[in-house]
Amino acid sequence: MYYAIKFGWVTPSNAKFTNVADDIETLNKATLRGEYDICAISFALYPFVKDDYALLKTAVSFGEGYGPKLIKRKGTKLKRNFTVALSGEFTTNGLLFKIAYPNARIKYMNFLEIEQAVLDGVVDAGVLIHESILTYDENLEVEKELWDIWVELSGGGLPLPLGGMCIRRSIPLHSAIDYENTLIKAVNVANKNRNVLAPMLIDKDLIRVDAATLDKYLDLYANDNSVELSDIQYKALDKLFELGYKHGFYENLIKSQDFLIPSEYSELRAQ
């Protein structure tokens, strides 16, 4: 979602963006350390960094009837305390899994290693994310859709919050607003020009998957609903934070819209 900036289609007016690509849990931990000014995060991480980072309204991923998958080897039955591979302690899928399966024994590993770990019997099951939900081995089967867990826990009617962006609070407010507006524009431009951008990513060897899988993946996670947070997405975030608080993972109950950049400041400043 940031390649419109990287390729020069959208140019920040008074900032230089340096793009660092990493798996989401590495970025979550980098944000806990305060390493980046702007960073992609799992939404489940946000309550842990709310004092130092504001939520951005753009570059978000939600599931709508789909999401990460808990998989196991075909024909096996999971015990109450089964071992499971998760892609990170602070991921959204990790939070929902731990609420639904409190007795499971967790091993954290890079999401690209989870499928093979299940096939090799290193763990009994694993939660697949990203493009892995589309391409997993035929010897594996789905034990539970995390979408179904989300519906059961949330009561239904809300999209599944997965990942978003945050920005360091110490950045001057007028600059933070400019950066957010630049990112909103970049995600919008990339989304509208996907038929041009997607082949470029493949030609430059910037993507792990083929064209058909990329197209399907973008349909799911980088689409019209990724450009700017909507009212129903705010409600979904609040429900996620409520669930985390209710089950003892967060110290405080927060509301997502209390932690946004006050973009109305630009209008007030101009008066």
ROMAR-793462 format. One record per residue (C-alpha): residue in one letter; x, y negated, z. Coordinates in steps of 0.2 Angstrom, whole numbers, padded with zeros to 4 digits, always signed. Layout:
<r residuo="a" xx="X" yy="Y" zz="Z"/>
...
This chain:
<r residuo="m" xx="+0000" yy="+0000" zz="+0000"/>
<r residuo="y" xx="+0015" yy="-0012" zz="+0001"/>
<r residuo="y" xx="+0022" yy="-0008" zz="-0016"/>
<r residuo="a" xx="+0014" yy="-0024" zz="-0024"/>
<r residuo="i" xx="+0026" yy="-0034" zz="-0013"/>
<r residuo="k" xx="+0041" yy="-0022" zz="-0017"/>
<r residuo="f" xx="+0038" yy="-0023" zz="-0036"/>
<r residuo="g" xx="+0036" yy="-0042" zz="-0035"/>
<r residuo="w" xx="+0017" yy="-0043" zz="-0040"/>
<r residuo="v" xx="+0014" yy="-0052" zz="-0024"/>
<r residuo="t" xx="+0027" yy="-0064" zz="-0017"/>
<r residuo="p" xx="+0027" yy="-0070" zz="+0001"/>
<r residuo="s" xx="+0028" yy="-0089" zz="+0001"/>
<r residuo="n" xx="+0040" yy="-0091" zz="+0016"/>
<r residuo="a" xx="+0046" yy="-0074" zz="+0021"/>
<r residuo="k" xx="+0056" yy="-0060" zz="+0015"/>
<r residuo="f" xx="+0049" yy="-0042" zz="+0017"/>
<r residuo="t" xx="+0061" yy="-0027" zz="+0018"/>
<r residuo="n" xx="+0052" yy="-0011" zz="+0016"/>
<r residuo="v" xx="+0057" yy="+0004" zz="+0027"/>
<r residuo="a" xx="+0048" yy="+0020" zz="+0023"/>
<r residuo="d" xx="+0047" yy="+0033" zz="+0037"/>
<r residuo="d" xx="+0035" yy="+0046" zz="+0044"/>
<r residuo="i" xx="+0021" yy="+0039" zz="+0055"/>
<r residuo="e" xx="+0028" yy="+0045" zz="+0072"/>
<r residuo="t" xx="+0045" yy="+0038" zz="+0068"/>
<r residuo="l" xx="+0036" yy="+0021" zz="+0065"/>
<r residuo="n" xx="+0025" yy="+0023" zz="+0081"/>
<r residuo="k" xx="+0041" yy="+0026" zz="+0092"/>
<r residuo="a" xx="+0050" yy="+0011" zz="+0083"/>
<r residuo="t" xx="+0035" yy="+0000" zz="+0087"/>
<r residuo="l" xx="+0036" yy="+0006" zz="+0105"/>
<r residuo="r" xx="+0054" yy="+0000" zz="+0105"/>
<r residuo="g" xx="+0049" yy="-0016" zz="+0097"/>
<r residuo="e" xx="+0060" yy="-0013" zz="+0082"/>
<r residuo="y" xx="+0050" yy="-0021" zz="+0068"/>
<r residuo="d" xx="+0041" yy="-0037" zz="+0066"/>
<r residuo="i" xx="+0027" yy="-0029" zz="+0056"/>
<r residuo="c" xx="+0024" yy="-0010" zz="+0056"/>
<r residuo="a" xx="+0012" yy="+0004" zz="+0051"/>
<r residuo="i" xx="+0006" yy="+0013" zz="+0066"/>
<r residuo="s" xx="-0006" yy="+0027" zz="+0071"/>
<r residuo="f" xx="-0022" yy="+0018" zz="+0078"/>
<r residuo="a" xx="-0020" yy="+0029" zz="+0093"/>
<r residuo="l" xx="-0004" yy="+0021" zz="+0097"/>
<r residuo="y" xx="-0011" yy="+0003" zz="+0098"/>
<r residuo="p" xx="-0017" yy="+0002" zz="+0116"/>
<r residuo="f" xx="+0001" yy="+0006" zz="+0121"/>
<r residuo="v" xx="+0009" yy="-0009" zz="+0112"/>
<r residuo="k" xx="-0006" yy="-0021" zz="+0113"/>
<r residuo="d" xx="+0004" yy="-0034" zz="+0124"/>
<r residuo="d" xx="+0018" yy="-0035" zz="+0111"/>
<r residuo="y" xx="+0009" yy="-0033" zz="+0095"/>
<r residuo="a" xx="-0007" yy="-0039" zz="+0087"/>
<r residuo="l" xx="-0018" yy="-0029" zz="+0075"/>
<r residuo="l" xx="-0018" yy="-0033" zz="+0057"/>
<r residuo="k" xx="-0034" yy="-0032" zz="+0047"/>
<r residuo="t" xx="-0026" yy="-0024" zz="+0032"/>
<r residuo="a" xx="-0018" yy="-0008" zz="+0025"/>
<r residuo="v" xx="-0029" yy="+0003" zz="+0035"/>
<r residuo="s" xx="-0034" yy="+0021" zz="+0032"/>
<r residuo="f" xx="-0050" yy="+0029" zz="+0038"/>
<r residuo="g" xx="-0058" yy="+0046" zz="+0035"/>
<r residuo="e" xx="-0075" yy="+0047" zz="+0028"/>
<r residuo="g" xx="-0081" yy="+0065" zz="+0030"/>
<r residuo="y" xx="-0063" yy="+0072" zz="+0030"/>
<r residuo="g" xx="-0046" yy="+0070" zz="+0039"/>
<r residuo="p" xx="-0032" yy="+0080" zz="+0046"/>
<r residuo="k" xx="-0035" yy="+0099" zz="+0047"/>
<r residuo="l" xx="-0031" yy="+0112" zz="+0061"/>
<r residuo="i" xx="-0025" yy="+0127" zz="+0051"/>
<r residuo="k" xx="-0019" yy="+0144" zz="+0056"/>
<r residuo="r" xx="-0014" yy="+0160" zz="+0047"/>
<r residuo="k" xx="-0028" yy="+0169" zz="+0038"/>
<r residuo="g" xx="-0037" yy="+0183" zz="+0049"/>
<r residuo="t" xx="-0029" yy="+0177" zz="+0065"/>
<r residuo="k" xx="-0039" yy="+0172" zz="+0081"/>
<r residuo="l" xx="-0033" yy="+0158" zz="+0092"/>
<r residuo="k" xx="-0031" yy="+0161" zz="+0110"/>
<r residuo="r" xx="-0037" yy="+0148" zz="+0123"/>
<r residuo="n" xx="-0019" yy="+0142" zz="+0126"/>
<r residuo="f" xx="-0013" yy="+0144" zz="+0108"/>
<r residuo="t" xx="+0003" yy="+0135" zz="+0102"/>
<r residuo="v" xx="+0001" yy="+0121" zz="+0090"/>
<r residuo="a" xx="+0012" yy="+0110" zz="+0079"/>
<r residuo="l" xx="+0007" yy="+0091" zz="+0079"/>
<r residuo="s" xx="+0015" yy="+0077" zz="+0069"/>
<r residuo="g" xx="+0018" yy="+0066" zz="+0085"/>
<r residuo="e" xx="+0013" yy="+0062" zz="+0102"/>
<r residuo="f" xx="+0006" yy="+0045" zz="+0098"/>
<r residuo="t" xx="-0004" yy="+0050" zz="+0082"/>
<r residuo="t" xx="-0023" yy="+0048" zz="+0081"/>
<r residuo="n" xx="-0024" yy="+0067" zz="+0076"/>
<r residuo="g" xx="-0014" yy="+0071" zz="+0091"/>
<r residuo="l" xx="-0025" yy="+0061" zz="+0103"/>
<r residuo="l" xx="-0041" yy="+0069" zz="+0096"/>
<r residuo="f" xx="-0033" yy="+0086" zz="+0096"/>
<r residuo="k" xx="-0028" yy="+0085" zz="+0115"/>
<r residuo="i" xx="-0045" yy="+0079" zz="+0120"/>
<r residuo="a" xx="-0053" yy="+0094" zz="+0111"/>
<r residuo="y" xx="-0040" yy="+0107" zz="+0115"/>
<r residuo="p" xx="-0033" yy="+0103" zz="+0133"/>
<r residuo="n" xx="-0026" yy="+0120" zz="+0135"/>
<r residuo="a" xx="-0016" yy="+0121" zz="+0119"/>
<r residuo="r" xx="+0003" yy="+0122" zz="+0120"/>
<r residuo="i" xx="+0010" yy="+0108" zz="+0109"/>
<r residuo="k" xx="+0026" yy="+0107" zz="+0099"/>
<r residuo="y" xx="+0029" yy="+0091" zz="+0090"/>
<r residuo="m" xx="+0038" yy="+0091" zz="+0073"/>
<r residuo="n" xx="+0039" yy="+0081" zz="+0057"/>
<r residuo="f" xx="+0023" yy="+0083" zz="+0047"/>
<r residuo="l" xx="+0032" yy="+0090" zz="+0032"/>
<r residuo="e" xx="+0038" yy="+0105" zz="+0043"/>
<r residuo="i" xx="+0021" yy="+0110" zz="+0051"/>
<r residuo="e" xx="+0014" yy="+0121" zz="+0037"/>
<r residuo="q" xx="+0030" yy="+0132" zz="+0036"/>
<r residuo="a" xx="+0030" yy="+0133" zz="+0055"/>
<r residuo="v" xx="+0013" yy="+0141" zz="+0055"/>
<r residuo="l" xx="+0017" yy="+0153" zz="+0040"/>
<r residuo="d" xx="+0033" yy="+0158" zz="+0049"/>
<r residuo="g" xx="+0024" yy="+0161" zz="+0066"/>
<r residuo="v" xx="+0034" yy="+0148" zz="+0075"/>
<r residuo="v" xx="+0017" yy="+0142" zz="+0081"/>
<r residuo="d" xx="+0000" yy="+0149" zz="+0081"/>
<r residuo="a" xx="-0008" yy="+0134" zz="+0072"/>
<r residuo="g" xx="-0004" yy="+0116" zz="+0066"/>
<r residuo="v" xx="-0013" yy="+0100" zz="+0062"/>
<r residuo="l" xx="-0010" yy="+0095" zz="+0044"/>
<r residuo="i" xx="-0010" yy="+0077" zz="+0038"/>
<r residuo="h" xx="-0007" yy="+0066" zz="+0023"/>
<r residuo="e" xx="-0006" yy="+0076" zz="+0006"/>
<r residuo="s" xx="-0003" yy="+0092" zz="+0016"/>
<r residuo="i" xx="-0022" yy="+0093" zz="+0018"/>
<r residuo="l" xx="-0024" yy="+0095" zz="-0001"/>
<r residuo="t" xx="-0010" yy="+0107" zz="-0005"/>
<r residuo="y" xx="-0008" yy="+0120" zz="+0010"/>
<r residuo="d" xx="-0003" yy="+0138" zz="+0006"/>
<r residuo="e" xx="-0017" yy="+0150" zz="+0002"/>
<r residuo="n" xx="-0011" yy="+0161" zz="+0016"/>
<r residuo="l" xx="-0018" yy="+0148" zz="+0028"/>
<r residuo="e" xx="-0036" yy="+0144" zz="+0033"/>
<r residuo="v" xx="-0044" yy="+0130" zz="+0042"/>
<r residuo="e" xx="-0049" yy="+0133" zz="+0060"/>
<r residuo="k" xx="-0057" yy="+0116" zz="+0063"/>
<r residuo="e" xx="-0058" yy="+0100" zz="+0053"/>
<r residuo="l" xx="-0053" yy="+0085" zz="+0064"/>
<r residuo="w" xx="-0067" yy="+0076" zz="+0056"/>
<r residuo="d" xx="-0079" yy="+0088" zz="+0065"/>
<r residuo="i" xx="-0070" yy="+0085" zz="+0081"/>
<r residuo="w" xx="-0072" yy="+0066" zz="+0079"/>
<r residuo="v" xx="-0090" yy="+0068" zz="+0075"/>
<r residuo="e" xx="-0093" yy="+0078" zz="+0090"/>
<r residuo="l" xx="-0083" yy="+0066" zz="+0102"/>
<r residuo="s" xx="-0090" yy="+0050" zz="+0094"/>
<r residuo="g" xx="-0108" yy="+0055" zz="+0091"/>
<r residuo="g" xx="-0107" yy="+0053" zz="+0073"/>
<r residuo="g" xx="-0110" yy="+0038" zz="+0061"/>
<r residuo="l" xx="-0093" yy="+0031" zz="+0061"/>
<r residuo="p" xx="-0077" yy="+0033" zz="+0050"/>
<r residuo="l" xx="-0062" yy="+0042" zz="+0057"/>
<r residuo="p" xx="-0048" yy="+0029" zz="+0062"/>
<r residuo="l" xx="-0031" yy="+0035" zz="+0057"/>
<r residuo="g" xx="-0018" yy="+0022" zz="+0053"/>
<r residuo="g" xx="-0016" yy="+0003" zz="+0052"/>
<r residuo="m" xx="-0004" yy="-0011" zz="+0054"/>
<r residuo="c" xx="+0002" yy="-0022" zz="+0068"/>
<r residuo="i" xx="+0013" yy="-0038" zz="+0070"/>
<r residuo="r" xx="+0024" yy="-0045" zz="+0083"/>
<r residuo="r" xx="+0015" yy="-0057" zz="+0094"/>
<r residuo="s" xx="+0030" yy="-0068" zz="+0096"/>
<r residuo="i" xx="+0030" yy="-0073" zz="+0078"/>
<r residuo="p" xx="+0023" yy="-0091" zz="+0076"/>
<r residuo="l" xx="+0004" yy="-0090" zz="+0073"/>
<r residuo="h" xx="+0004" yy="-0100" zz="+0057"/>
<r residuo="s" xx="+0017" yy="-0088" zz="+0050"/>
<r residuo="a" xx="+0008" yy="-0073" zz="+0056"/>
<r residuo="i" xx="-0007" yy="-0079" zz="+0047"/>
<r residuo="d" xx="+0003" yy="-0081" zz="+0031"/>
<r residuo="y" xx="+0010" yy="-0064" zz="+0033"/>
<r residuo="e" xx="-0007" yy="-0056" zz="+0036"/>
<r residuo="n" xx="-0014" yy="-0065" zz="+0021"/>
<r residuo="t" xx="+0000" yy="-0059" zz="+0010"/>
<r residuo="l" xx="-0002" yy="-0041" zz="+0015"/>
<r residuo="i" xx="-0021" yy="-0042" zz="+0012"/>
<r residuo="k" xx="-0018" yy="-0049" zz="-0005"/>
<r residuo="a" xx="-0005" yy="-0035" zz="-0009"/>
<r residuo="v" xx="-0016" yy="-0021" zz="-0004"/>
<r residuo="n" xx="-0030" yy="-0028" zz="-0014"/>
<r residuo="v" xx="-0019" yy="-0030" zz="-0029"/>
<r residuo="a" xx="-0012" yy="-0013" zz="-0027"/>
<r residuo="n" xx="-0029" yy="-0005" zz="-0025"/>
<r residuo="k" xx="-0036" yy="-0014" zz="-0041"/>
<r residuo="n" xx="-0021" yy="-0010" zz="-0051"/>
<r residuo="r" xx="-0019" yy="+0008" zz="-0045"/>
<r residuo="n" xx="-0019" yy="+0015" zz="-0063"/>
<r residuo="v" xx="-0003" yy="+0005" zz="-0066"/>
<r residuo="l" xx="+0005" yy="+0007" zz="-0049"/>
<r residuo="a" xx="+0002" yy="+0026" zz="-0047"/>
<r residuo="p" xx="+0012" yy="+0031" zz="-0062"/>
<r residuo="m" xx="+0026" yy="+0019" zz="-0057"/>
<r residuo="l" xx="+0028" yy="+0027" zz="-0040"/>
<r residuo="i" xx="+0029" yy="+0044" zz="-0049"/>
<r residuo="d" xx="+0041" yy="+0038" zz="-0063"/>
<r residuo="k" xx="+0053" yy="+0030" zz="-0049"/>
<r residuo="d" xx="+0052" yy="+0046" zz="-0039"/>
<r residuo="l" xx="+0045" yy="+0037" zz="-0024"/>
<r residuo="i" xx="+0031" yy="+0050" zz="-0021"/>
<r residuo="r" xx="+0032" yy="+0068" zz="-0015"/>
<r residuo="v" xx="+0017" yy="+0074" zz="-0025"/>
<r residuo="d" xx="+0011" yy="+0076" zz="-0043"/>
<r residuo="a" xx="-0001" yy="+0064" zz="-0052"/>
<r residuo="a" xx="-0017" yy="+0073" zz="-0049"/>
<r residuo="t" xx="-0013" yy="+0075" zz="-0030"/>
<r residuo="l" xx="-0008" yy="+0057" zz="-0028"/>
<r residuo="d" xx="-0024" yy="+0052" zz="-0037"/>
<r residuo="k" xx="-0035" yy="+0062" zz="-0025"/>
<r residuo="y" xx="-0025" yy="+0056" zz="-0010"/>
<r residuo="l" xx="-0027" yy="+0038" zz="-0014"/>
<r residuo="d" xx="-0046" yy="+0042" zz="-0016"/>
<r residuo="l" xx="-0046" yy="+0047" zz="+0002"/>
<r residuo="y" xx="-0034" yy="+0035" zz="+0011"/>
<r residuo="a" xx="-0029" yy="+0020" zz="+0000"/>
<r residuo="n" xx="-0045" yy="+0013" zz="-0007"/>
<r residuo="d" xx="-0058" yy="-0001" zz="-0006"/>
<r residuo="n" xx="-0060" yy="+0002" zz="+0013"/>
<r residuo="s" xx="-0041" yy="-0001" zz="+0015"/>
<r residuo="v" xx="-0040" yy="-0019" zz="+0010"/>
<r residuo="e" xx="-0048" yy="-0027" zz="+0026"/>
<r residuo="l" xx="-0056" yy="-0020" zz="+0041"/>
<r residuo="s" xx="-0075" yy="-0020" zz="+0041"/>
<r residuo="d" xx="-0088" yy="-0021" zz="+0055"/>
<r residuo="i" xx="-0091" yy="-0002" zz="+0056"/>
<r residuo="q" xx="-0072" yy="+0001" zz="+0056"/>
<r residuo="y" xx="-0071" yy="-0011" zz="+0071"/>
<r residuo="k" xx="-0084" yy="+0000" zz="+0079"/>
<r residuo="a" xx="-0075" yy="+0016" zz="+0075"/>
<r residuo="l" xx="-0059" yy="+0009" zz="+0083"/>
<r residuo="d" xx="-0068" yy="+0004" zz="+0098"/>
<r residuo="k" xx="-0075" yy="+0021" zz="+0100"/>
<r residuo="l" xx="-0057" yy="+0029" zz="+0098"/>
<r residuo="f" xx="-0050" yy="+0018" zz="+0111"/>
<r residuo="e" xx="-0065" yy="+0022" zz="+0122"/>
<r residuo="l" xx="-0062" yy="+0040" zz="+0120"/>
<r residuo="g" xx="-0044" yy="+0038" zz="+0124"/>
<r residuo="y" xx="-0048" yy="+0028" zz="+0140"/>
<r residuo="k" xx="-0062" yy="+0040" zz="+0146"/>
<r residuo="h" xx="-0050" yy="+0055" zz="+0144"/>
<r residuo="g" xx="-0036" yy="+0047" zz="+0154"/>
<r residuo="f" xx="-0024" yy="+0043" zz="+0139"/>
<r residuo="y" xx="-0025" yy="+0024" zz="+0141"/>
<r residuo="e" xx="-0024" yy="+0013" zz="+0157"/>
<r residuo="n" xx="-0036" yy="+0000" zz="+0150"/>
<r residuo="l" xx="-0052" yy="-0001" zz="+0139"/>
<r residuo="i" xx="-0050" yy="-0013" zz="+0125"/>
<r residuo="k" xx="-0060" yy="-0019" zz="+0110"/>
<r residuo="s" xx="-0051" yy="-0020" zz="+0094"/>
<r residuo="q" xx="-0057" yy="-0038" zz="+0089"/>
<r residuo="d" xx="-0049" yy="-0045" zz="+0104"/>
<r residuo="f" xx="-0032" yy="-0041" zz="+0098"/>
<r residuo="l" xx="-0033" yy="-0048" zz="+0080"/>
<r residuo="i" xx="-0023" yy="-0063" zz="+0074"/>
<r residuo="p" xx="-0035" yy="-0078" zz="+0076"/>
<r residuo="s" xx="-0035" yy="-0083" zz="+0057"/>
<r residuo="e" xx="-0047" yy="-0097" zz="+0061"/>
<r residuo="y" xx="-0032" yy="-0106" zz="+0068"/>
<r residuo="s" xx="-0027" yy="-0111" zz="+0050"/>
<r residuo="e" xx="-0044" yy="-0120" zz="+0047"/>
<r residuo="l" xx="-0044" yy="-0129" zz="+0064"/>
<r residuo="r" xx="-0026" yy="-0134" zz="+0061"/>
<r residuo="a" xx="-0031" yy="-0142" zz="+0044"/>
<r residuo="q" xx="-0045" yy="-0153" zz="+0052"/>
